[in-house]
Amino acid sequence: MAMKTIRVSEEIHTKLSHLGLKSETYNDIIGRLISAYEEEYLEDFTDEQAAYYNERIRQFENGNYEGTVEIDVDALRKKYE
């Protein structure tokens, strides 16, 4: 397998070290983190879900905001800080 060198800050290096098991390489740790990210954020939509979201996007693009709720972004940030 071809290898590449990447540069990380000391802070990230330390965090990676703490996330890994003793037997894991940095490659293993980063691979595991990428897999966890993909499972959480890149899961595939079913055809039904994709059709629903595409329809909602079409409605938004045409100015139809029915069923949406306006939120106060500043209040939301304060709530989760």
Gaussian input, Z-matrix of N, CA and C with variables (Angstrom, degrees):
# hf/3-21g

backbone

0 1
 N
 C     1     B1
 C     2     B2     1     A1
 N     3     B3     2     A2     1     D1
 C     4     B4     3     A3     2     D2
 C     5     B5     4     A4     3     D3
 N     6     B6     5     A5     4     D4
 C     7     B7     6     A6     5     D5
 C     8     B8     7     A7     6     D6
 N     9     B9     8     A8     7     D7
 C    10    B10     9     A9     8     D8
 C    11    B11    10    A10     9     D9
 N    12    B12    11    A11    10    D10
 C    13    B13    12    A12    11    D11
 C    14    B14    13    A13    12    D12
 N    15    B15    14    A14    13    D13
 C    16    B16    15    A15    14    D14
 C    17    B17    16    A16    15    D15
 N    18    B18    17    A17    16    D16
 C    19    B19    18    A18    17    D17
 C    20    B20    19    A19    18    D18
 N    21    B21    20    A20    19    D19
 C    22    B22    21    A21    20    D20
 C    23    B23    22    A22    21    D21
 N    24    B24    23    A23    22    D22
 C    25    B25    24    A24    23    D23
 C    26    B26    25    A25    24    D24
 N    27    B27    26    A26    25    D25
 C    28    B28    27    A27    26    D26
 C    29    B29    28    A28    27    D27
 N    30    B30    29    A29    28    D28
 C    31    B31    30    A30    29    D29
 C    32    B32    31    A31    30    D30
 N    33    B33    32    A32    31    D31
 C    34    B34    33    A33    32    D32
 C    35    B35    34    A34    33    D33
 N    36    B36    35    A35    34    D34
 C    37    B37    36    A36    35    D35
 C    38    B38    37    A37    36    D36
 N    39    B39    38    A38    37    D37
 C    40    B40    39    A39    38    D38
 C    41    B41    40    A40    39    D39
 N    42    B42    41    A41    40    D40
 C    43    B43    42    A42    41    D41
 C    44    B44    43    A43    42    D42
 N    45    B45    44    A44    43    D43
 C    46    B46    45    A45    44    D44
 C    47    B47    46    A46    45    D45
 N    48    B48    47    A47    46    D46
 C    49    B49    48    A48    47    D47
 C    50    B50    49    A49    48    D48
 N    51    B51    50    A50    49    D49
 C    52    B52    51    A51    50    D50
 C    53    B53    52    A52    51    D51
 N    54    B54    53    A53    52    D52
 C    55    B55    54    A54    53    D53
 C    56    B56    55    A55    54    D54
 N    57    B57    56    A56    55    D55
 C    58    B58    57    A57    56    D56
 C    59    B59    58    A58    57    D57
 N    60    B60    59    A59    58    D58
 C    61    B61    60    A60    59    D59
 C    62    B62    61    A61    60    D60
 N    63    B63    62    A62    61    D61
 C    64    B64    63    A63    62    D62
 C    65    B65    64    A64    63    D63
 N    66    B66    65    A65    64    D64
 C    67    B67    66    A66    65    D65
 C    68    B68    67    A67    66    D66
 N    69    B69    68    A68    67    D67
 C    70    B70    69    A69    68    D68
 C    71    B71    70    A70    69    D69
 N    72    B72    71    A71    70    D70
 C    73    B73    72    A72    71    D71
 C    74    B74    73    A73    72    D72
 N    75    B75    74    A74    73    D73
 C    76    B76    75    A75    74    D74
 C    77    B77    76    A76    75    D75
 N    78    B78    77    A77    76    D76
 C    79    B79    78    A78    77    D77
 C    80    B80    79    A79    78    D78
 N    81    B81    80    A80    79    D79
 C    82    B82    81    A81    80    D80
 C    83    B83    82    A82    81    D81
 N    84    B84    83    A83    82    D82
 C    85    B85    84    A84    83    D83
 C    86    B86    85    A85    84    D84
 N    87    B87    86    A86    85    D85
 C    88    B88    87    A87    86    D86
 C    89    B89    88    A88    87    D87
 N    90    B90    89    A89    88    D88
 C    91    B91    90    A90    89    D89
 C    92    B92    91    A91    90    D90
 N    93    B93    92    A92    91    D91
 C    94    B94    93    A93    92    D92
 C    95    B95    94    A94    93    D93
 N    96    B96    95    A95    94    D94
 C    97    B97    96    A96    95    D95
 C    98    B98    97    A97    96    D96
 N    99    B99    98    A98    97    D97
 C   100   B100    99    A99    98    D98
 C   101   B101   100   A100    99    D99
 N   102   B102   101   A101   100   D100
 C   103   B103   102   A102   101   D101
 C   104   B104   103   A103   102   D102
 N   105   B105   104   A104   103   D103
 C   106   B106   105   A105   104   D104
 C   107   B107   106   A106   105   D105
 N   108   B108   107   A107   106   D106
 C   109   B109   108   A108   107   D107
 C   110   B110   109   A109   108   D108
 N   111   B111   110   A110   109   D109
 C   112   B112   111   A111   110   D110
 C   113   B113   112   A112   111   D111
 N   114   B114   113   A113   112   D112
 C   115   B115   114   A114   113   D113
 C   116   B116   115   A115   114   D114
 N   117   B117   116   A116   115   D115
 C   118   B118   117   A117   116   D116
 C   119   B119   118   A118   117   D117
 N   120   B120   119   A119   118   D118
 C   121   B121   120   A120   119   D119
 C   122   B122   121   A121   120   D120
 N   123   B123   122   A122   121   D121
 C   124   B124   123   A123   122   D122
 C   125   B125   124   A124   123   D123
 N   126   B126   125   A125   124   D124
 C   127   B127   126   A126   125   D125
 C   128   B128   127   A127   126   D126
 N   129   B129   128   A128   127   D127
 C   130   B130   129   A129   128   D128
 C   131   B131   130   A130   129   D129
 N   132   B132   131   A131   130   D130
 C   133   B133   132   A132   131   D131
 C   134   B134   133   A133   132   D132
 N   135   B135   134   A134   133   D133
 C   136   B136   135   A135   134   D134
 C   137   B137   136   A136   135   D135
 N   138   B138   137   A137   136   D136
 C   139   B139   138   A138   137   D137
 C   140   B140   139   A139   138   D138
 N   141   B141   140   A140   139   D139
 C   142   B142   141   A141   140   D140
 C   143   B143   142   A142   141   D141
 N   144   B144   143   A143   142   D142
 C   145   B145   144   A144   143   D143
 C   146   B146   145   A145   144   D144
 N   147   B147   146   A146   145   D145
 C   148   B148   147   A147   146   D146
 C   149   B149   148   A148   147   D147
 N   150   B150   149   A149   148   D148
 C   151   B151   150   A150   149   D149
 C   152   B152   151   A151   150   D150
 N   153   B153   152   A152   151   D151
 C   154   B154   153   A153   152   D152
 C   155   B155   154   A154   153   D153
 N   156   B156   155   A155   154   D154
 C   157   B157   156   A156   155   D155
 C   158   B158   157   A157   156   D156
 N   159   B159   158   A158   157   D157
 C   160   B160   159   A159   158   D158
 C   161   B161   160   A160   159   D159
 N   162   B162   161   A161   160   D160
 C   163   B163   162   A162   161   D161
 C   164   B164   163   A163   162   D162
 N   165   B165   164   A164   163   D163
 C   166   B166   165   A165   164   D164
 C   167   B167   166   A166   165   D165
 N   168   B168   167   A167   166   D166
 C   169   B169   168   A168   167   D167
 C   170   B170   169   A169   168   D168
 N   171   B171   170   A170   169   D169
 C   172   B172   171   A171   170   D170
 C   173   B173   172   A172   171   D171
 N   174   B174   173   A173   172   D172
 C   175   B175   174   A174   173   D173
 C   176   B176   175   A175   174   D174
 N   177   B177   176   A176   175   D175
 C   178   B178   177   A177   176   D176
 C   179   B179   178   A178   177   D177
 N   180   B180   179   A179   178   D178
 C   181   B181   180   A180   179   D179
 C   182   B182   181   A181   180   D180
 N   183   B183   182   A182   181   D181
 C   184   B184   183   A183   182   D182
 C   185   B185   184   A184   183   D183
 N   186   B186   185   A185   184   D184
 C   187   B187   186   A186   185   D185
 C   188   B188   187   A187   186   D186
 N   189   B189   188   A188   187   D187
 C   190   B190   189   A189   188   D188
 C   191   B191   190   A190   189   D189
 N   192   B192   191   A191   190   D190
 C   193   B193   192   A192   191   D191
 C   194   B194   193   A193   192   D192
 N   195   B195   194   A194   193   D193
 C   196   B196   195   A195   194   D194
 C   197   B197   196   A196   195   D195
 N   198   B198   197   A197   196   D196
 C   199   B199   198   A198   197   D197
 C   200   B200   199   A199   198   D198
 N   201   B201   200   A200   199   D199
 C   202   B202   201   A201   200   D200
 C   203   B203   202   A202   201   D201
 N   204   B204   203   A203   202   D202
 C   205   B205   204   A204   203   D203
 C   206   B206   205   A205   204   D204
 N   207   B207   206   A206   205   D205
 C   208   B208   207   A207   206   D206
 C   209   B209   208   A208   207   D207
 N   210   B210   209   A209   208   D208
 C   211   B211   210   A210   209   D209
 C   212   B212   211   A211   210   D210
 N   213   B213   212   A212   211   D211
 C   214   B214   213   A213   212   D212
 C   215   B215   214   A214   213   D213
 N   216   B216   215   A215   214   D214
 C   217   B217   216   A216   215   D215
 C   218   B218   217   A217   216   D216
 N   219   B219   218   A218   217   D217
 C   220   B220   219   A219   218   D218
 C   221   B221   220   A220   219   D219
 N   222   B222   221   A221   220   D220
 C   223   B223   222   A222   221   D221
 C   224   B224   223   A223   222   D222
 N   225   B225   224   A224   223   D223
 C   226   B226   225   A225   224   D224
 C   227   B227   226   A226   225   D225
 N   228   B228   227   A227   226   D226
 C   229   B229   228   A228   227   D227
 C   230   B230   229   A229   228   D228
 N   231   B231   230   A230   229   D229
 C   232   B232   231   A231   230   D230
 C   233   B233   232   A232   231   D231
 N   234   B234   233   A233   232   D232
 C   235   B235   234   A234   233   D233
 C   236   B236   235   A235   234   D234
 N   237   B237   236   A236   235   D235
 C   238   B238   237   A237   236   D236
 C   239   B239   238   A238   237   D237
 N   240   B240   239   A239   238   D238
 C   241   B241   240   A240   239   D239
 C   242   B242   241   A241   240   D240

   B1=1.4499
   B2=1.5288
   B3=1.3369
   B4=1.4662
   B5=1.5258
   B6=1.3046
   B7=1.4573
   B8=1.5200
   B9=1.3215
   B10=1.4611
   B11=1.5217
   B12=1.2944
   B13=1.4570
   B14=1.5193
   B15=1.3315
   B16=1.4635
   B17=1.5147
   B18=1.3206
   B19=1.4576
   B20=1.5191
   B21=1.3190
   B22=1.4607
   B23=1.5186
   B24=1.3198
   B25=1.4649
   B26=1.5298
   B27=1.3090
   B28=1.4701
   B29=1.5233
   B30=1.3338
   B31=1.4617
   B32=1.5393
   B33=1.3246
   B34=1.4604
   B35=1.5193
   B36=1.3017
   B37=1.4728
   B38=1.5295
   B39=1.3190
   B40=1.4636
   B41=1.5283
   B42=1.3399
   B43=1.4667
   B44=1.5186
   B45=1.3359
   B46=1.4642
   B47=1.5234
   B48=1.3075
   B49=1.4648
   B50=1.5148
   B51=1.3313
   B52=1.4647
   B53=1.5257
   B54=1.3295
   B55=1.4636
   B56=1.5230
   B57=1.3052
   B58=1.4555
   B59=1.5185
   B60=1.3192
   B61=1.4588
   B62=1.5267
   B63=1.3086
   B64=1.4584
   B65=1.5300
   B66=1.3151
   B67=1.4647
   B68=1.5318
   B69=1.3555
   B70=1.4596
   B71=1.5222
   B72=1.3264
   B73=1.4575
   B74=1.5241
   B75=1.3300
   B76=1.4622
   B77=1.5223
   B78=1.3094
   B79=1.4573
   B80=1.5302
   B81=1.3429
   B82=1.4703
   B83=1.5287
   B84=1.3291
   B85=1.4713
   B86=1.5213
   B87=1.3272
   B88=1.4609
   B89=1.5253
   B90=1.3248
   B91=1.4662
   B92=1.5123
   B93=1.3269
   B94=1.4630
   B95=1.5288
   B96=1.3322
   B97=1.4628
   B98=1.5292
   B99=1.3160
   B100=1.4664
   B101=1.5244
   B102=1.3171
   B103=1.4714
   B104=1.5170
   B105=1.3321
   B106=1.4689
   B107=1.5253
   B108=1.3286
   B109=1.4642
   B110=1.5251
   B111=1.3182
   B112=1.4599
   B113=1.5247
   B114=1.3170
   B115=1.4699
   B116=1.5230
   B117=1.3329
   B118=1.4593
   B119=1.5217
   B120=1.3208
   B121=1.4641
   B122=1.5248
   B123=1.3084
   B124=1.4581
   B125=1.5216
   B126=1.3213
   B127=1.4554
   B128=1.5178
   B129=1.2973
   B130=1.4539
   B131=1.5208
   B132=1.3220
   B133=1.4497
   B134=1.5202
   B135=1.3159
   B136=1.4638
   B137=1.5302
   B138=1.3080
   B139=1.4685
   B140=1.5216
   B141=1.3242
   B142=1.4670
   B143=1.5325
   B144=1.3328
   B145=1.4628
   B146=1.5224
   B147=1.3207
   B148=1.4647
   B149=1.5202
   B150=1.3252
   B151=1.4614
   B152=1.5303
   B153=1.3363
   B154=1.4599
   B155=1.5261
   B156=1.3477
   B157=1.4665
   B158=1.5215
   B159=1.3014
   B160=1.4607
   B161=1.5282
   B162=1.3209
   B163=1.4639
   B164=1.5234
   B165=1.3258
   B166=1.4735
   B167=1.5236
   B168=1.3263
   B169=1.4706
   B170=1.5225
   B171=1.3382
   B172=1.4654
   B173=1.5226
   B174=1.3311
   B175=1.4676
   B176=1.5275
   B177=1.3239
   B178=1.4614
   B179=1.5217
   B180=1.3221
   B181=1.4599
   B182=1.5215
   B183=1.3198
   B184=1.4670
   B185=1.5279
   B186=1.3310
   B187=1.4584
   B188=1.5105
   B189=1.3220
   B190=1.4645
   B191=1.5277
   B192=1.3229
   B193=1.4667
   B194=1.5200
   B195=1.3320
   B196=1.4641
   B197=1.5280
   B198=1.3158
   B199=1.4567
   B200=1.5161
   B201=1.3418
   B202=1.4609
   B203=1.5164
   B204=1.2965
   B205=1.4549
   B206=1.5225
   B207=1.3273
   B208=1.4584
   B209=1.5207
   B210=1.3291
   B211=1.4607
   B212=1.5184
   B213=1.3121
   B214=1.4566
   B215=1.5263
   B216=1.3199
   B217=1.4596
   B218=1.5237
   B219=1.3281
   B220=1.4659
   B221=1.5255
   B222=1.3248
   B223=1.4645
   B224=1.5332
   B225=1.3050
   B226=1.4596
   B227=1.5269
   B228=1.3263
   B229=1.4761
   B230=1.5212
   B231=1.3262
   B232=1.4688
   B233=1.5181
   B234=1.3238
   B235=1.4534
   B236=1.5254
   B237=1.3354
   B238=1.4546
   B239=1.5209
   B240=1.3158
   B241=1.4700
   B242=1.4987
   A1=108.14
   A2=116.11
   A3=120.81
   A4=108.80
   A5=116.11
   A6=120.80
   A7=109.80
   A8=116.44
   A9=124.08
   A10=107.87
   A11=115.70
   A12=121.58
   A13=108.22
   A14=116.92
   A15=120.95
   A16=108.40
   A17=115.41
   A18=120.30
   A19=108.74
   A20=115.88
   A21=121.36
   A22=108.16
   A23=115.15
   A24=119.54
   A25=109.24
   A26=115.44
   A27=120.19
   A28=110.60
   A29=116.14
   A30=120.74
   A31=110.52
   A32=117.33
   A33=120.89
   A34=110.18
   A35=117.40
   A36=121.31
   A37=110.14
   A38=116.18
   A39=120.86
   A40=110.57
   A41=116.02
   A42=119.49
   A43=110.85
   A44=117.18
   A45=120.07
   A46=110.54
   A47=116.77
   A48=120.88
   A49=111.34
   A50=116.58
   A51=120.48
   A52=113.04
   A53=116.62
   A54=120.43
   A55=112.72
   A56=116.21
   A57=119.74
   A58=113.97
   A59=114.23
   A60=121.33
   A61=107.81
   A62=117.80
   A63=120.53
   A64=112.30
   A65=117.03
   A66=120.21
   A67=113.12
   A68=117.56
   A69=120.23
   A70=111.98
   A71=114.32
   A72=120.31
   A73=107.90
   A74=116.58
   A75=119.02
   A76=109.91
   A77=117.33
   A78=121.49
   A79=110.04
   A80=116.90
   A81=121.53
   A82=111.06
   A83=116.16
   A84=121.12
   A85=110.04
   A86=116.38
   A87=120.69
   A88=109.99
   A89=117.42
   A90=120.85
   A91=111.70
   A92=116.82
   A93=121.10
   A94=110.93
   A95=116.92
   A96=120.61
   A97=111.28
   A98=116.54
   A99=120.19
   A100=110.03
   A101=117.38
   A102=120.61
   A103=111.09
   A104=116.78
   A105=120.67
   A106=110.16
   A107=117.16
   A108=121.26
   A109=110.00
   A110=116.82
   A111=120.77
   A112=111.62
   A113=116.96
   A114=120.30
   A115=111.10
   A116=116.42
   A117=120.87
   A118=112.98
   A119=116.70
   A120=119.75
   A121=115.72
   A122=118.32
   A123=119.20
   A124=112.86
   A125=116.67
   A126=117.22
   A127=109.33
   A128=115.36
   A129=121.08
   A130=110.91
   A131=115.38
   A132=121.45
   A133=108.98
   A134=116.32
   A135=119.50
   A136=106.73
   A137=116.63
   A138=119.99
   A139=110.70
   A140=116.11
   A141=120.91
   A142=111.03
   A143=116.93
   A144=120.49
   A145=110.94
   A146=116.50
   A147=120.52
   A148=110.61
   A149=117.74
   A150=121.43
   A151=110.32
   A152=117.06
   A153=121.26
   A154=110.63
   A155=117.10
   A156=120.27
   A157=111.39
   A158=117.97
   A159=120.28
   A160=111.06
   A161=116.80
   A162=120.63
   A163=110.75
   A164=117.40
   A165=120.87
   A166=110.62
   A167=117.14
   A168=120.75
   A169=109.61
   A170=116.62
   A171=120.80
   A172=110.49
   A173=116.82
   A174=120.96
   A175=110.63
   A176=117.68
   A177=121.11
   A178=110.71
   A179=116.45
   A180=120.54
   A181=111.82
   A182=116.93
   A183=122.09
   A184=112.43
   A185=116.95
   A186=120.89
   A187=115.25
   A188=118.50
   A189=121.80
   A190=108.58
   A191=116.00
   A192=121.32
   A193=112.42
   A194=116.85
   A195=121.88
   A196=109.70
   A197=115.85
   A198=120.74
   A199=114.09
   A200=117.02
   A201=119.60
   A202=109.50
   A203=116.29
   A204=122.07
   A205=108.41
   A206=116.52
   A207=120.78
   A208=108.43
   A209=116.01
   A210=119.83
   A211=110.11
   A212=115.54
   A213=122.70
   A214=106.64
   A215=117.20
   A216=121.71
   A217=111.14
   A218=117.87
   A219=120.29
   A220=111.23
   A221=117.36
   A222=121.06
   A223=110.43
   A224=115.65
   A225=120.02
   A226=111.07
   A227=116.93
   A228=120.52
   A229=110.81
   A230=116.77
   A231=120.62
   A232=111.33
   A233=115.94
   A234=120.47
   A235=111.62
   A236=117.68
   A237=121.15
   A238=114.12
   A239=118.28
   A240=120.58
   A241=111.23
   D1=132.36
   D2=176.69
   D3=-71.22
   D4=145.42
   D5=-179.13
   D6=-118.94
   D7=150.15
   D8=176.68
   D9=-125.26
   D10=151.62
   D11=176.03
   D12=-102.29
   D13=132.73
   D14=175.04
   D15=-121.14
   D16=151.20
   D17=179.22
   D18=-101.86
   D19=133.46
   D20=175.20
   D21=-132.39
   D22=154.99
   D23=178.04
   D24=-70.98
   D25=164.16
   D26=176.89
   D27=-59.21
   D28=-38.07
   D29=-179.49
   D30=-62.03
   D31=-46.75
   D32=179.84
   D33=-66.76
   D34=-39.11
   D35=177.80
   D36=-59.08
   D37=-44.57
   D38=179.50
   D39=-64.31
   D40=-43.89
   D41=179.81
   D42=-63.08
   D43=-42.20
   D44=177.18
   D45=-60.65
   D46=-42.45
   D47=179.33
   D48=-58.84
   D49=-40.76
   D50=-179.55
   D51=-73.09
   D52=-24.62
   D53=179.99
   D54=-81.47
   D55=-19.34
   D56=-174.19
   D57=-90.99
   D58=156.31
   D59=171.33
   D60=-84.01
   D61=160.27
   D62=-177.54
   D63=-57.84
   D64=-33.01
   D65=-176.78
   D66=-85.15
   D67=-4.97
   D68=-175.93
   D69=-90.22
   D70=142.01
   D71=170.78
   D72=-86.00
   D73=169.48
   D74=175.90
   D75=-63.00
   D76=-34.49
   D77=176.31
   D78=-59.92
   D79=-43.42
   D80=178.27
   D81=-62.35
   D82=-44.33
   D83=-177.83
   D84=-63.34
   D85=-48.87
   D86=-178.77
   D87=-63.85
   D88=-41.22
   D89=177.56
   D90=-60.43
   D91=-42.24
   D92=179.00
   D93=-65.10
   D94=-41.06
   D95=178.67
   D96=-65.16
   D97=-40.02
   D98=177.97
   D99=-64.59
   D100=-42.61
   D101=178.90
   D102=-61.42
   D103=-42.96
   D104=179.09
   D105=-63.46
   D106=-41.35
   D107=178.25
   D108=-62.21
   D109=-47.25
   D110=-178.87
   D111=-61.19
   D112=-41.27
   D113=178.77
   D114=-64.20
   D115=-37.74
   D116=-177.01
   D117=-77.74
   D118=-42.75
   D119=-169.34
   D120=-113.08
   D121=-13.80
   D122=-174.85
   D123=-117.81
   D124=24.12
   D125=-179.70
   D126=-67.58
   D127=145.78
   D128=-176.91
   D129=-72.84
   D130=144.88
   D131=172.76
   D132=-83.05
   D133=149.03
   D134=168.63
   D135=-72.48
   D136=164.44
   D137=177.29
   D138=-58.48
   D139=-37.86
   D140=179.61
   D141=-64.97
   D142=-44.45
   D143=178.57
   D144=-63.92
   D145=-44.45
   D146=179.78
   D147=-60.79
   D148=-42.36
   D149=179.30
   D150=-62.86
   D151=-42.16
   D152=178.92
   D153=-60.82
   D154=-50.17
   D155=-177.76
   D156=-66.48
   D157=-37.90
   D158=177.14
   D159=-63.55
   D160=-39.30
   D161=177.46
   D162=-66.08
   D163=-41.79
   D164=178.57
   D165=-63.28
   D166=-40.62
   D167=177.87
   D168=-62.52
   D169=-44.31
   D170=178.43
   D171=-59.05
   D172=-42.61
   D173=179.15
   D174=-63.12
   D175=-45.21
   D176=179.11
   D177=-60.94
   D178=-43.48
   D179=-179.87
   D180=-62.45
   D181=-27.20
   D182=178.72
   D183=-94.52
   D184=9.81
   D185=175.58
   D186=82.35
   D187=11.35
   D188=178.87
   D189=-93.97
   D190=104.47
   D191=-178.81
   D192=-105.10
   D193=16.45
   D194=-179.81
   D195=-56.81
   D196=133.51
   D197=178.40
   D198=87.51
   D199=0.20
   D200=178.00
   D201=-100.79
   D202=160.61
   D203=-178.63
   D204=-123.38
   D205=131.90
   D206=176.48
   D207=-79.87
   D208=136.26
   D209=179.52
   D210=-122.22
   D211=156.19
   D212=175.46
   D213=-94.65
   D214=105.60
   D215=-174.69
   D216=-62.27
   D217=-39.56
   D218=179.38
   D219=-62.71
   D220=-41.97
   D221=177.97
   D222=-64.32
   D223=-39.03
   D224=179.29
   D225=-65.34
   D226=-42.15
   D227=177.37
   D228=-61.25
   D229=-45.53
   D230=-179.94
   D231=-61.23
   D232=-37.70
   D233=-178.75
   D234=-63.00
   D235=-35.55
   D236=-174.20
   D237=-105.59
   D238=11.01
   D239=176.71
   D240=-80.57

